[in-house]
Amino acid sequence: MERAITRTKWFFHPIFVFIFSIVALALSLVLYIYWYMEVSTGLREVSRKFNLDHRQLLESETWVVILILSILVGIILVGIFIIFVYNQKIIQLYRLQNNFINNFTHELKTPVTSLKLYLETFTKYELSRDNQLNYLEYMIHDVDRLSENINRILNLARIESKTYAEDFVVANLVATVEQFIKDNDYVFQHCKINIYNPSGRIFEYRINLSLFDMLLMNLMTNAVKYNDSQKPRIDISFKLYPRRLHIRFEDNGIGIEKTEIKKIFKKFYQSGRADDMTAKGSGLGLHLVQNIARIHKGKVVAQSNGRGKGSVFTVILPFKS
């Protein structure tokens, strides 16, 4: 029974249907041309036998018809190929989305379960003040984790629907990054963060402060989250090139496989296989980062020499000296 179901699914698989359609269409064109050549040969023999003018039987426009038919078949083939590629992308997006929902549900359920356990402990046992403070600290951590995940969903919805605030201001990017680190010192208190600005210049750029803070938060928390070293390190450097400014975020984390570098900015994409339930992350952080960079007329590129060798994320902004 299972084999029959597998065969049926294989028979209706988009790849099989696509190949079958292409072969059938190409074969019909070949058979039509073959049929035409056979008929033409027969008509020539008839015209020769009865001394008829073969031009009356074989009009030159027939070859024009064949040419037009071939062009139309080519257009149909291209259309089928485009539909096939689009269908495959939809299937891939569906798998990524399904994987995201499963993992994101786990990301929401875990802190909720933890909070419930701590609250039950408070109601059942008399705890010392020190134990109460420890449990409260754990609960705050779980609440922060919940808030972070919920905010990512809300921020993604706002950015994609273009309902984010339109208030852009001209700001010093170096000072903005320094102020962000200062305001979020509690998040990166166990990290070593270095800021390098060799030119000593003030890089003023028109930004949306809330969105830019979101970009910084995602890049820097990723550098900490995907890091197995005893003391995570983030080196932030500003380098000016002709007509563009590079803001590099280099870390000593676990790195990125070269095959994944082009995929990590895709919506719902998580490190590891798409069907891997242990894939890390929500699949939204870097997608948000890329969208925010585009809102600021820039882009983000990633580099890594492989697993265990750290990674570099570079925010590239148009900048005139």
N, C-alpha and C positions, 0 to 999 in steps of 0.2 A: 504493500500500500504506500509506504513512504517513498519507494523507488518510483512509483507511478506519479506521485505528486512532484517529486524532484524533476522527472522528465518533462512534465507539463510546464513547470516553471521555467526550465531550461529552454523549452520550445518557444515560449513567449517572452524570453529575455530580450531586452531592447537591442543588444548587440546582434543576436541571431536574426531578429526581424530586420534590422538595418542591413546586414549583409545579404539576406535573402532578397530584400527589395532592390538593392543595387544590382545583384546578379540577374534578377528577373527583368529589370529595366534594360540593362545592357544587352541581355540575351534577346529581348524583343527587338531592339535596334539592329542587332546583327542579323537576326532572322528576316527582318524587313528588307535590309539591303541585299541579303542573299536571295530573297524571293524576287526582288526587283531585277537583279542581274539575270536570274533564270528566265523570267518573263521577257526581258529585253532580248536575250539570246534567241528565244523561241519566236518572237515577233520578227527579228531580223531574218530568220530562216524562212518564215512565211512570206515576208516581203520579197525575198530573193526568189522564192519558188514561183510566185505569181507576178513577178516584175512590178511590184508596188514601190512607191516612194517611202522609204523607211522613216523619213523625217515627219511624214504625216502620222505615223504610228508611234514614234518615239519623239515627243516634243522635248526641246532642251530645258523647258521649265521644270521637268521632272527632277533634274539634278538640283535645281534651286529648292524644290520642295524637300528633297533629302537633306540638303544643307540646313534649311530652316528647322527641319525635324531634329537633326543632330544637335543644333544649338538649343532647342527647347528641351531636349533630353538632358543636355549638359546642365541647363538651369535647374531642371528638376533634381538632378543628382546633387547639385550644390545645396539646394533647399533641403533635401533629405538629410544631407550631412550636417547642416546647421541645426536642424531639428534634433538630430541625434546628439550632437554636442550639448545643446541646451538641455535636453532630457537628462544626460549624464550629470550635468552640473546640478540640476534640481535634485537628482537622487543623492549626490554627494552632500549637498546642503541639508537635505532631509536627515541623512545619517549623522552629520555633525550636529544638527539641531537636536536630534533625539539623544545623542550622547551628552550634549550640553545640559538638556533637561534632567537626565539621570544624575549627572554629576552635581548640577546646581541644586537639585532637590536634596542630595546628600549634604552639600555645603550649608543648606538652611536647616536641615533636620538635626545635624550633629550639635550645633550650639544650642538649639532649642532643647534637645534631650539633656544636654549637660546642665542647662539652666534649671530644668525641672528637677534633676537629681540634687542639685545644690539647695534648691528651695525645700525639697522634701527632707533633706538633712537638717535644715534650720527648724522645721516644724517638729521633727521627731526627737532631736537631741539637744541637750544643753551644751553649748559650745563656749569655749573661752574667747576672750576678746581677740587674741592673736589668731585663733582659728577662724573666727568670724571675718576678720580683715583679709585673711588669705582667701577664703571662699568668695568674699565680695570682689576681690581683685580678679579672680578667675571669671566671675560672672560679668564683670565689666569688660573683660577681654572677649567673652562670647558675644556680648551685646555689640561691641565694636565690630566684631567679625560679621554679625548679621547686618549691621548698618552698612558696612562696606559693600557687601554683596547686593543689598537692595539698592543702594545708591548707584551702583554700576548699571543696573537695569534701568533705573529712572534716567540716569544721565545719557545712556545710549538712546532711549526713546526721545529725549529732548533734542539730542544732536541730530538724529536721523530725521526728525520731523521739523527741524530748524526752528524750534521754539525757545532756544537758549537766548539769554539776554544779548542784545546787540551793542551793549556799551563797551566799546574798545577804547583803550587809552594808550598814550605813548609812555612806555616805561623802560627803565634801564634793566636789561635782561640779567646782567650780573647781579645787580642789587636785588632783583626779584627772586632769583635762585637762592641767594644768601638769606633773604627774609623768609622764604619758604622753609628752608632747613631750620632756621631759628624757631619758627612757629611750630614746627613738627619735631622738635628735638626729642620728645618722649618716644616717638616712633622709631627714630634712628639712634637712640642713645647707646646701643651696643655696636654701632658701626663706626668705621673710620671714613669720613667724607672729606675729600680734598677738592678745592676749587682752584683752577689754574686759568689765569688771564694774562698770558705773556706780554701782550701788546699794551696792557694797562689802559686800554680804551674804554669808553662808555658806549655800550651798544644799545642805542635807543630803538625800540621797535613797537609798532602798534599791536597790542594784544588785548585779549579778553582775560582779565586776571583770574576769574574763577575757572575758566577752561584751561588756562595755562597751568594753574595749580594742579588741576586734575591730571594733566599730562605728566607733570613732574612726579606726582604721587604714584601713578601707575608705573612709570619707568623705575623709580627708586625702590618702591616696595617689591617689584619683581626682582631687582638685583639682590635684595635681602632674602626674599622667599626662596629663590632658586640658588641657594648658596650653602655649601656644606663646610666651609672653612670656619675656624673658631672665631674669627673676627671679620665679618663682611667688610669689603672695601669698595668705595665708589669714588672714582676720579672723574670730576666734571671739568671739562676744558672748553674754552672759547677760542676759536681760530677763524680768522677772516680770510676769505678767498675773493677773487674778483667777482663781484655781484652776488655773493652769497656768504652767509655766516653758518659755521658748523658748531653745534653744541654737542659735544661727545660725552656719553655716559658709559664709562668703562668699569667693569666689575671683575671680581675674582671668583665668580660663581661657577656653576656646573657647566656652563657653555651651552651651545646649540649645535645639533647635527646639521651639516651642510644641506642635507635634503629637506630640512624643515625651515630654513631661513626664509624662503619665499612664501611659506604657508602661514607663519605665525601671526601675520596681520589680518588673516581672514576671519570673518565673523564666525564665532563658535568653535574655531580651531583650538585644539588643546594638544600639548606636547605628547607624543606617542601616537599610536595608531588610532584611527577614528573610532574603532570598535573596542578600544581598550578602556575598560571601566576604571582603571587606575590612573588615567591621564590626569595630569596636574592642571590646576587653574580652572577658571570659569570660561575661558575662551573669548572674553570680552575686553580685557584690559588693553592689549596691544591694538585691537581693532579701534577702541576709543582713542588711543594715542594717535594712530594714523589719521583718523577723522578730524581730530582737533588740530593736528599739524596742517591738514589741507584747508581747514577753516582759516588758518593764519597764512595761507598761500605757500605753504612749505610741504615737506614730507619727512618721513622717518625711515632710515635704512638700518639694517642689522648686520653685524659681522661677528664671526666666531671661528676659531680654529678647530672646533669640535668639542666633544664632551670633556669636562674637567679643565678646560683652558680659558674659561671666562667668556664674556661677550661684550660687544660694544654696540650701543644704540646711538645713532647720530641724528639729531634734529637739524635739518637743512632749511634755512630761511632765506628768502631773497633779501639782499642787503646791499645798498649802494654806499660806497665809501664817501 
